[in-house]
């Protein structure tokens, strides 16, 4: 029988095993903070920055003080916190072909080019920058000119170009989001932990397309990392889980400590391999029977930090989560969906859900400490997820297709059917979505409607977006229609 206990009772009955005194606990926490390796990327996003305009353009005015315009933009750029990880490689002002040649040479080694559109009559310069082969994002304030209306024509020609027309200077940070995702994926390493290697064809395709390296580790590597995990760090992490929980239901102190130890083990593996993501065959490797903890708690910690911890050795969902995390700064919720046609909803459920789904600085969601549902063993969280929000649902298929849809999060039910954490999402065209469902069970949920950001990124990466519930997916090459239940 499952018995709910309060944190106070839990501490009273298990304090001797978890921590011998408040002084020792404080020491353990300090040691843990001091010993924790730095994870994540440390490089700057290198973006080319080029201004294009004429001093006597006729539009937006007969004469334009280009130096003053550039100073105005530079002052705004200096104030933007969203550009803290960006290094602008400045190509200067382009008003003639000589300046164009100089600018192209300066920005040729960047991830992409941000073009600030100052006046009309600059289409040829933008075409010249596209000739570098780098993706080009045009930022155009109202009245800067009319080159926006030929961007669609360029895109039909297969050019890597897009435009963001906006009066908000802050949207410059939005404009370069695809560049961040492109560079970060090139720098990313993913750890795949299982009995055998990850599919070498898939790994090569991912490396060729995105630059992302997938490193295969074995169960023995995980076992060693678990044995080597610092007990003081694990103890401090376990205490934090208990202290911040709304309720503890089934797990014992020892169970929580094992889950915390697995987090330290995974974190150390990421540091050792300079990786930013880990996915493993959580249930299939028999971790509990091998006297280890499940990775659920650790995956939540990593996802809250905008790293990636993904269940079931699911590389498709891992790559999906990384794309969105780098693109919009939100972690993902990998789910097993179920449909309810009576109210046009999909209930997304899994035993790993971040407590900061809306970003590391967002308000944490409350959680219960529970067992993993299917086997009622180990430790996972039951998270009460935010509602009354727009959400996006996606999954990268192969390297060139992205399943995508949006909906409204309306409930986060706390029930003992289905995986521990749940999010009910109301969607349009649910019957078509049900009929056209393919490519396995898993989908990844992200808070927010990220249609625009994803469209820009996928255009630059030549990924086709397939809108579930809208597009006819029955005969799309590359989709998978295996007739058995699988992730």
C-alpha positions as CSV (number, residue, x, y, z in Angstrom):
1,X,0.0,0.0,0.0
2,X,1.3,3.5,-0.9
3,X,1.7,5.7,2.1
4,X,2.0,9.5,1.9
5,X,4.3,11.0,4.5
6,X,5.1,14.6,5.2
7,X,8.6,16.0,4.9
8,X,8.7,16.6,8.7
9,X,7.9,12.9,9.4
10,X,10.3,11.8,6.7
11,X,13.2,13.8,8.2
12,X,12.3,12.5,11.7
13,X,12.4,8.9,10.7
14,X,15.4,9.0,8.3
15,X,17.6,11.9,9.5
16,X,20.2,9.5,11.0
17,X,20.8,8.0,7.6
18,X,20.6,11.1,5.5
19,X,22.6,13.5,7.7
20,X,24.1,13.2,11.1
21,X,23.8,16.9,12.0
22,X,23.0,20.3,10.6
23,X,26.7,21.2,10.6
24,X,27.6,18.1,8.6
25,X,24.8,18.8,6.1
26,X,26.0,22.4,5.6
27,X,29.5,21.1,5.1
28,X,28.3,18.6,2.5
29,X,26.4,21.2,0.6
30,X,29.5,23.5,0.5
31,X,31.6,20.7,-0.6
32,X,29.1,19.7,-3.3
33,X,29.0,23.3,-4.6
34,X,32.7,23.6,-4.7
35,X,33.2,20.2,-6.4
36,X,30.5,20.5,-9.0
37,X,32.1,20.7,-12.5
38,X,30.9,23.4,-14.9
39,X,28.7,22.0,-17.6
40,X,27.3,23.5,-20.8
41,X,28.9,25.6,-23.5
42,X,31.4,28.3,-22.8
43,X,32.0,29.6,-26.4
44,X,30.4,32.8,-27.8
45,X,28.0,32.6,-30.8
46,X,29.9,34.3,-33.6
47,X,27.5,36.3,-35.7
48,X,28.4,38.5,-38.6
49,X,26.9,42.0,-38.3
50,X,26.5,44.1,-41.5
51,X,24.7,47.4,-42.0
52,X,23.3,48.1,-45.5
53,X,22.1,51.5,-46.7
54,X,22.6,54.5,-48.9
55,X,23.1,58.1,-47.8
56,X,20.7,59.4,-50.4
57,X,18.2,56.6,-50.9
58,X,14.9,58.5,-51.4
59,X,13.3,56.0,-48.9
60,X,12.8,56.3,-46.0
61,X,14.0,59.9,-46.5
62,X,15.8,61.8,-49.2
63,X,18.9,61.9,-47.0
64,X,19.9,59.5,-44.2
65,X,22.7,60.0,-41.7
66,X,24.0,56.5,-41.8
67,X,26.6,57.1,-39.1
68,X,23.9,58.2,-36.7
69,X,21.7,55.3,-37.6
70,X,24.5,52.8,-36.9
71,X,25.3,54.5,-33.5
72,X,21.6,54.2,-32.6
73,X,21.6,50.5,-33.3
74,X,25.0,49.9,-31.6
75,X,23.6,51.6,-28.4
76,X,20.6,49.4,-28.4
77,X,22.7,46.2,-29.0
78,X,24.9,47.1,-26.0
79,X,21.8,47.1,-23.7
80,X,20.4,43.7,-24.7
81,X,20.9,41.0,-22.1
82,X,19.7,38.4,-24.7
83,X,23.0,38.9,-26.5
84,X,25.3,38.1,-23.6
85,X,26.6,34.9,-25.3
86,X,27.0,36.6,-28.7
87,X,30.1,37.9,-30.3
88,X,29.4,40.2,-33.2
89,X,32.0,40.1,-36.0
90,X,31.4,43.5,-37.5
91,X,31.5,43.8,-41.3
92,X,30.8,47.5,-41.1
93,X,28.6,49.6,-43.4
94,X,27.9,48.4,-47.0
95,X,27.0,51.2,-49.4
96,X,29.0,50.1,-52.4
97,X,30.5,46.9,-53.9
98,X,34.0,47.6,-52.5
99,X,32.5,47.7,-49.0
100,X,30.6,44.6,-49.8
101,X,33.7,42.7,-50.6
102,X,35.4,43.8,-47.4
103,X,32.4,42.9,-45.3
104,X,32.2,39.4,-46.8
105,X,35.8,38.8,-46.0
106,X,35.3,39.9,-42.4
107,X,32.3,37.7,-41.7
108,X,33.1,34.6,-43.7
109,X,34.0,32.5,-40.6
110,X,30.8,33.2,-38.6
111,X,27.8,31.0,-38.1
112,X,25.5,33.4,-39.9
113,X,25.1,37.1,-40.9
114,X,22.7,39.6,-39.3
115,X,21.9,42.3,-41.8
116,X,20.6,45.6,-40.4
117,X,18.5,47.1,-43.2
118,X,18.8,50.9,-43.1
119,X,17.5,52.2,-46.4
120,X,16.0,51.1,-49.7
121,X,18.1,50.0,-52.7
122,X,20.2,47.4,-50.9
123,X,18.9,44.1,-52.5
124,X,22.1,43.6,-54.4
125,X,24.2,43.9,-51.3
126,X,22.0,41.4,-49.5
127,X,22.4,39.0,-52.4
128,X,26.1,39.5,-52.2
129,X,26.1,38.5,-48.6
130,X,24.0,35.4,-49.4
131,X,26.7,34.4,-51.8
132,X,28.9,33.5,-48.9
133,X,26.7,30.4,-48.3
134,X,26.0,31.5,-44.8
135,X,22.5,31.9,-43.6
136,X,21.4,35.6,-43.7
137,X,18.8,37.1,-41.3
138,X,17.6,40.6,-42.2
139,X,16.3,42.9,-39.4
140,X,14.2,45.7,-40.8
141,X,12.4,48.4,-38.9
142,X,9.3,50.0,-40.5
143,X,10.2,52.5,-43.1
144,X,13.7,51.1,-43.7
145,X,12.8,50.0,-47.2
146,X,10.9,47.4,-49.2
147,X,13.5,44.7,-49.7
148,X,11.3,42.6,-47.3
149,X,9.0,41.8,-50.2
150,X,11.6,39.9,-52.3
151,X,12.7,37.7,-49.4
152,X,10.0,35.2,-50.4
153,X,11.3,35.1,-54.0
154,X,14.8,34.4,-52.7
155,X,13.5,31.7,-50.5
156,X,11.8,30.0,-53.5
157,X,15.3,30.0,-55.1
158,X,16.6,28.0,-52.2
159,X,18.5,30.9,-50.7
160,X,19.3,30.7,-46.9
161,X,17.6,34.0,-46.0
162,X,14.8,35.3,-43.8
163,X,13.6,38.6,-42.5
164,X,12.2,39.9,-39.2
165,X,10.5,43.2,-39.7
166,X,9.9,44.8,-36.3
167,X,9.9,48.1,-34.5
168,X,11.2,46.4,-31.3
169,X,15.0,46.5,-31.1
170,X,14.8,43.6,-28.7
171,X,13.7,41.4,-31.7
172,X,17.3,41.5,-32.9
173,X,18.0,38.9,-30.2
174,X,15.0,36.9,-31.6
175,X,16.4,37.2,-35.1
176,X,19.6,35.5,-34.3
177,X,18.1,32.6,-32.4
178,X,18.6,30.2,-35.3
179,X,22.3,31.1,-35.4
180,X,22.6,30.1,-31.8
181,X,21.0,26.8,-32.3
182,X,23.1,26.0,-35.4
183,X,26.4,26.7,-33.6
184,X,25.5,25.1,-30.3
185,X,24.5,21.8,-32.1
186,X,27.8,21.8,-33.9
187,X,29.5,22.0,-30.5
188,X,27.3,19.4,-28.7
189,X,28.1,15.9,-27.6
190,X,25.4,13.4,-26.7
191,X,26.1,10.4,-24.4
192,X,24.1,7.3,-25.4
193,X,24.1,4.7,-22.6
194,X,23.0,1.2,-23.5
195,X,24.2,-2.4,-23.8
196,X,25.4,-1.7,-27.4
197,X,26.3,1.1,-29.6
198,X,23.9,3.7,-31.0
199,X,22.9,3.1,-34.6
200,X,26.1,4.1,-36.5
201,X,24.1,5.2,-39.6
202,X,22.0,7.6,-37.5
203,X,25.0,8.9,-35.7
204,X,26.8,9.7,-38.9
205,X,23.7,11.4,-40.4
206,X,23.4,13.6,-37.3
207,X,27.1,14.4,-37.4
208,X,27.0,15.3,-41.1
209,X,23.8,17.4,-40.8
210,X,24.2,19.1,-37.4
211,X,27.8,18.6,-36.4
212,X,26.5,16.9,-33.2
213,X,28.6,14.0,-32.0
214,X,26.9,10.9,-30.4
215,X,29.2,9.0,-28.0
216,X,28.2,5.4,-27.1
217,X,28.8,4.3,-23.5
218,X,28.1,0.9,-22.0
219,X,26.4,-0.1,-18.8
220,X,29.9,-0.7,-17.3
221,X,30.8,2.9,-17.8
222,X,27.7,4.0,-15.9
223,X,28.3,1.5,-13.1
224,X,31.8,2.9,-12.6
225,X,30.6,6.5,-12.6
226,X,27.9,5.5,-10.0
227,X,30.5,3.8,-7.8
228,X,32.8,6.8,-8.1
229,X,30.1,9.4,-7.3
230,X,30.9,11.6,-4.2
231,X,28.7,10.5,-1.3
232,X,28.7,14.0,0.2
233,X,27.5,15.5,-3.1
234,X,24.8,12.8,-3.5
235,X,23.7,13.3,0.1
236,X,23.3,17.1,-0.3
237,X,21.4,16.6,-3.6
238,X,19.0,14.1,-1.9
239,X,18.4,16.5,1.0
240,X,17.5,19.3,-1.5
241,X,15.0,17.1,-3.2
242,X,13.3,16.2,0.1
243,X,13.4,19.8,1.4
244,X,11.7,21.2,-1.7
245,X,9.1,18.4,-2.2
246,X,5.4,19.1,-1.6
247,X,5.0,15.5,-0.5
248,X,7.0,12.2,-0.4
249,X,4.8,9.2,-1.2
250,X,6.4,5.8,-1.8
251,X,10.3,6.1,-1.9
252,X,12.5,5.6,1.1
253,X,15.5,7.7,2.1
254,X,17.8,5.1,0.5
255,X,15.8,5.3,-2.8
256,X,16.1,9.0,-3.0
257,X,19.8,8.9,-2.2
258,X,20.4,6.4,-5.0
259,X,18.5,8.6,-7.4
260,X,20.7,11.6,-6.3
261,X,23.8,9.4,-6.7
262,X,22.8,8.7,-10.3
263,X,22.6,12.4,-10.9
264,X,26.2,12.9,-9.7
265,X,27.3,10.0,-11.8
266,X,25.7,11.3,-15.0
267,X,26.9,14.8,-14.3
268,X,30.5,13.5,-14.0
269,X,30.2,11.5,-17.2
270,X,29.0,14.7,-19.0
271,X,32.0,16.6,-17.6
272,X,34.4,13.8,-18.5
273,X,33.3,13.6,-22.1
274,X,32.6,17.4,-22.4
275,X,29.0,16.5,-23.3
276,X,25.8,18.4,-22.9
277,X,23.2,15.7,-23.2
278,X,22.7,12.1,-22.0
279,X,20.1,9.5,-22.8
280,X,20.0,5.9,-21.6
281,X,18.0,2.7,-21.7
282,X,16.7,3.4,-18.2
283,X,14.5,0.4,-17.6
284,X,16.1,-2.1,-20.0
285,X,19.5,-2.1,-18.3
286,X,18.0,-3.3,-14.9
287,X,19.5,-0.4,-12.9
288,X,17.5,-1.1,-9.7
289,X,18.4,-4.8,-9.8
290,X,22.1,-3.7,-10.0
291,X,21.7,-1.7,-6.8
292,X,21.7,1.7,-8.6
293,X,19.0,4.4,-8.8
294,X,17.0,5.4,-11.9
295,X,18.2,8.6,-13.7
296,X,14.8,10.4,-13.3
297,X,15.9,12.8,-10.6
298,X,19.2,13.6,-12.5
299,X,17.4,14.1,-15.8
300,X,15.2,16.8,-14.1
301,X,18.3,18.5,-12.7
302,X,20.0,18.5,-16.1
303,X,16.9,19.7,-17.9
304,X,16.4,22.5,-15.4
305,X,19.9,23.7,-16.3
306,X,19.1,23.6,-20.1
307,X,21.3,20.5,-20.5
308,X,19.4,17.4,-21.7
309,X,18.5,14.2,-19.9
310,X,16.3,12.0,-22.0
311,X,14.6,8.7,-21.2
312,X,14.8,5.4,-23.0
313,X,18.0,5.9,-25.1
314,X,15.8,8.0,-27.4
315,X,18.1,9.9,-29.7
316,X,15.3,11.3,-31.9
317,X,13.7,13.0,-28.9
318,X,17.2,14.0,-27.6
319,X,18.0,15.8,-30.8
320,X,14.5,17.4,-30.8
321,X,15.0,18.7,-27.3
322,X,18.4,20.1,-28.0
323,X,17.2,22.0,-31.1
324,X,14.5,23.7,-29.2
325,X,16.5,24.3,-26.1
326,X,19.2,26.1,-28.1
327,X,16.6,27.9,-30.2
328,X,14.2,29.2,-27.5
329,X,15.9,28.6,-24.1
330,X,13.3,26.1,-22.9
331,X,13.7,22.5,-21.9
332,X,11.5,19.7,-23.2
333,X,9.0,17.2,-21.8
334,X,9.4,13.8,-23.6
335,X,6.0,12.1,-23.4
336,X,3.9,9.1,-24.1
337,X,0.7,10.7,-25.4
338,X,-2.9,9.4,-25.1
339,X,-5.9,10.8,-27.0
340,X,-9.3,11.9,-25.7
341,X,-11.6,12.8,-28.5
342,X,-14.5,13.7,-26.2
343,X,-12.8,17.0,-25.4
344,X,-10.2,17.4,-28.2
345,X,-7.2,16.8,-25.9
346,X,-4.0,14.9,-25.9
347,X,-2.7,13.9,-22.4
348,X,1.1,13.9,-22.4
349,X,2.5,11.6,-19.7
350,X,6.0,10.6,-18.6
351,X,8.0,10.0,-15.4
352,X,10.5,12.8,-16.1
353,X,9.3,16.4,-16.2
354,X,11.4,19.4,-15.4
355,X,10.3,21.7,-12.6
356,X,11.4,24.7,-14.6
357,X,9.7,24.0,-18.0
358,X,9.5,27.7,-18.8
359,X,13.2,28.4,-18.3
360,X,15.8,28.2,-15.6
361,X,14.7,31.5,-14.0
362,X,11.0,30.6,-14.1
363,X,9.0,29.8,-11.0
364,X,9.5,26.1,-10.0
365,X,6.6,23.7,-10.3
366,X,5.6,21.8,-7.2
367,X,6.3,18.1,-7.1
368,X,5.7,14.9,-5.2
369,X,8.5,12.4,-4.8
370,X,7.2,9.1,-6.2
371,X,8.3,5.8,-7.5
372,X,8.7,5.1,-11.3
373,X,5.2,4.2,-12.4
374,X,5.6,1.0,-14.5
375,X,7.5,-1.0,-12.0
376,X,6.7,1.0,-8.8
377,X,10.4,1.1,-8.0
378,X,13.1,3.7,-7.7
379,X,12.4,7.4,-7.6
380,X,10.8,9.9,-10.0
381,X,8.8,13.1,-9.7
382,X,5.2,13.8,-10.1
383,X,5.2,17.4,-11.3
384,X,2.3,19.8,-11.3
385,X,3.0,21.5,-14.6
386,X,2.0,25.0,-15.6
387,X,-1.4,25.4,-17.4
388,X,-3.2,28.1,-19.3
389,X,-0.2,28.3,-21.6
390,X,0.5,27.8,-25.3
391,X,2.7,24.7,-26.0
392,X,4.5,23.3,-29.0
393,X,4.9,19.6,-29.7
394,X,7.6,18.2,-32.0
395,X,9.8,15.4,-33.0
396,X,12.8,15.3,-35.4
397,X,12.5,12.4,-37.8
398,X,15.8,11.4,-39.4
399,X,17.6,14.6,-40.0
400,X,15.4,16.4,-42.6
401,X,11.8,16.1,-41.2
402,X,10.3,17.8,-38.2
403,X,6.8,16.8,-36.9
404,X,5.3,19.9,-35.3
405,X,2.0,21.2,-33.8
406,X,0.8,23.6,-31.2
407,X,-1.9,23.5,-28.6
408,X,-3.2,24.9,-25.2
409,X,-2.1,23.4,-21.9
410,X,-5.3,23.2,-19.9
411,X,-4.6,20.8,-17.0
412,X,-1.9,18.9,-15.2
413,X,-3.9,16.0,-13.6
414,X,-2.6,14.2,-10.5
415,X,-3.9,10.7,-11.0
416,X,-2.3,7.2,-10.6
417,X,-2.9,6.1,-14.1
418,X,-0.3,6.6,-16.7
419,X,3.2,8.0,-16.1
420,X,3.7,10.2,-13.1
421,X,3.7,13.7,-14.6
422,X,0.9,14.7,-17.1
423,X,-0.1,17.6,-19.2
424,X,-3.5,17.9,-20.9
425,X,-3.3,19.8,-24.2
426,X,-6.3,20.9,-26.3
427,X,-5.5,20.7,-30.0
428,X,-7.3,21.5,-33.3
429,X,-8.0,18.8,-35.8
430,X,-7.5,16.0,-33.3
431,X,-9.0,13.3,-35.5
432,X,-6.6,13.9,-38.3
433,X,-3.8,14.0,-35.8
434,X,-4.8,10.6,-34.5
435,X,-5.2,9.1,-38.0
436,X,-1.8,10.4,-39.2
437,X,0.2,9.6,-36.1
438,X,3.5,8.0,-37.1
439,X,7.1,7.7,-36.1
440,X,6.7,6.0,-32.8
441,X,5.0,7.1,-29.6
442,X,7.2,9.8,-28.2
443,X,6.7,13.5,-28.8
444,X,8.4,16.4,-27.0
445,X,6.5,19.3,-25.4
446,X,7.9,22.8,-25.1
447,X,6.1,25.7,-23.4
448,X,5.3,28.5,-25.8
449,X,4.2,28.7,-29.5
450,X,7.5,28.5,-31.3
451,X,6.2,28.3,-34.8
452,X,8.2,31.4,-36.0
453,X,11.5,30.5,-34.5
454,X,11.3,26.9,-35.7
455,X,10.3,28.0,-39.2
456,X,13.4,30.2,-39.4
457,X,15.7,27.6,-38.0
458,X,14.3,24.8,-40.3
459,X,14.6,27.0,-43.3
460,X,18.3,27.6,-42.6
461,X,18.9,23.9,-41.9
462,X,16.8,22.7,-44.9
463,X,14.5,20.7,-42.6
464,X,10.9,20.2,-43.8
465,X,8.3,21.0,-41.1
466,X,5.3,18.6,-41.1
467,X,2.3,20.1,-39.2
468,X,0.5,17.3,-37.4
469,X,-3.2,17.7,-37.6
470,X,-2.9,20.0,-40.6
471,X,-0.8,18.5,-43.3
472,X,-1.6,15.2,-45.1
473,X,1.2,12.9,-43.8
474,X,0.0,9.6,-45.2
475,X,2.4,9.5,-48.1
476,X,5.3,11.6,-46.9
477,X,8.6,9.9,-47.7
478,X,10.8,9.4,-44.6
479,X,8.0,8.9,-42.0
480,X,8.0,5.6,-40.1
481,X,4.8,3.5,-39.9
482,X,5.9,0.4,-37.9
483,X,2.8,-1.5,-36.6
484,X,3.9,-2.1,-33.0
485,X,4.1,0.1,-29.9
486,X,7.5,1.7,-29.5
487,X,9.0,5.0,-28.4
